[in-house]
Amino acid sequence: QVQFRESGGGLVQPGGSLRLSCATSGFIFSTATMGWYRQAPGGRRELVATIGRFGTVSNVAALKGRFTASRDTVKNTVFLQMNSLKPEDTAVYYCNVHRDGSPYYSWGQGTQVTVSS
């Protein structure tokens, strides 16, 4: 059974930072490209970043320089470091296996990030 357990979200002021974690199970993490996604209120779920099996990170262009993904293959966990946060980054953040340009499995519960003063 594939599971994604996102954590680390919260309320942060503009300009602040957060580090999200996503613990995974039920698939071969070491060979999977992982994706971070987010869904803002009233919006569609969108891709934020991907990280390949060897650690190659690809960010959505608008987020380059602020967000970066990393992974721990021993702990089957993927991370998202978010810096210089803006109110428009407010969303629920999810991780998933990223395959053929799309999320592959059912979603976890996500973690809420709210950027507000």
N, C-alpha and C positions, 0 to 999 in steps of 0.2 A: 504494500500500500504506500503510494507516494504521499509524502507530507512535506509541507513548507511551513515553518514557524518563524514568522517575522517578528522582530522586536527592536526596541531602541527609539521609537518615535516619541513625540511629545510636543510641548509648546516651547517655542524658541523665539527670541526677538530677531527682527531683521538684522542681517549681518552675522548672525550666530552660526554655530556648527552643530551637526548631529552625526552620529555614526550608527547606521542601521545594521542589523544582523539578520541572517536568514539561515536557520538550521534546517537541514534537509535529510530525508531518509526515503528508502524504498526504490532507489535507482542507483546506477553507477555514477556517482558524483564526479569521480576523477576524469571521466571521459566526456562529460557534458559541458556544453556551452551554457552558461547561466545568464539570465537577463533580470534586470531590475525594471519594474514598470511602476507607473503611478496613475491614479485616477483622481482628478480634482472634482469638487462638488459640481454636479451637473454636466461633467465632461466625460469623454471617452477614455478608456484605459490606454496609456501610451508608453512606449518604450523609453527608458531613461538611459540605460547603458547595458552593454553585454561584456562578459569576460569569458575568454576561451579557456580550454582545458590547460593550456600552458601559461595562462595569466595575461594574455593579450586583451587589452581593454579597448572598447569602442564606445564612445559617448555620442549621444545626440548632439549635434553641432551647437545648439544654443546653450548646452550645459557644460561644454568643454571648459576646463579651467576651474570649475566649481565642484563638480561631482566626479568621484572616481570609485571604481569597483575593485575589490580584491577578493581573494578566496583562500581558504584553509582546507586543503585536501584531506588532512588528517581528521579534522573535525566535521568534514562535509558541510562547511558553512561558507556562505558568501556574505560580503560586507559592502556597504555603500557609505563612503565618507562624503558628507555634504557640507560645503563651506560657503560663506557669504550668502546665506539663505535669504530669499526674498519672499514677500507675501504670496506671490504667484506660485511658489513651490509648495504651498499648502495642498495636501492630497493624502490619500491612503497609498502607501507604498507596498509593493508586492515583489516577490521573486518567483521565478519559474525557470524551467529548462527552456532554452531558446533554440528552436530547431526549424530549419527551413524558413527562417524569417518570422516565425510566430511562436507564441507560448505554446507549450506542448501538453502540459498536464492541467488538471483542475487547480483552481486557485486556493491558496491558504486564506487566512483571515486578514492578512495585511497588518500594517502598523500605521497609525495616524500621525502625520506630521502637520503641525499648525505653526505658521510663521506670522507672528503678530506682535505689535507693541502694546 
